[in-house]
Amino acid sequence: MRQRDQGIRLEPLLEAISGFLDDQRDVIERVRRDLVRGLKQPDSGRHGLTATQVLRSLVLMRLKNWDYRELRERIADGLTLRQFTDFYCAPVPKHDAFQRGFIRRRSHTARLFLRLAASVRSRFKAFT
């Protein structure tokens, strides 16, 4: 599992959610397509948030009930949250980059995410 690669253990709830999200390849692919939609040359230029970072950050934001600024600050300050959201040693973008990444999702991807979030909540309710 990715969490053990760095010798850092996530809290049990985040570890369980991380494993669950790793299995959601179709959702990650939809988020990726939404992020590159409308870009003329998506493989050139500045690197933005990856689909995995967007999905995991949004799950974390909803799970902890944080706003964009607090999400950014918490990820930037914590090793386990950096690991969970797939930032590791990379710089964490400003809060508005998260907002831009989140709003690029199409409505069908947003509905899929809401179903995924409901599944996460019900599946991991025992951890909270």
Secondary structure, DSSP 8 states (H G I E B T S, - for coil): -HHHHTT----HHHHHHHHHHHT-HHHHHHHHHHHHTT-S-TTSSS----HHHHHHHHHHHHHHT--HHHHHHHHHH-HHHHHHTT-TTS----HHHHHHHHHTS-HHHHHHHHHHHHHHHHHTGGG-
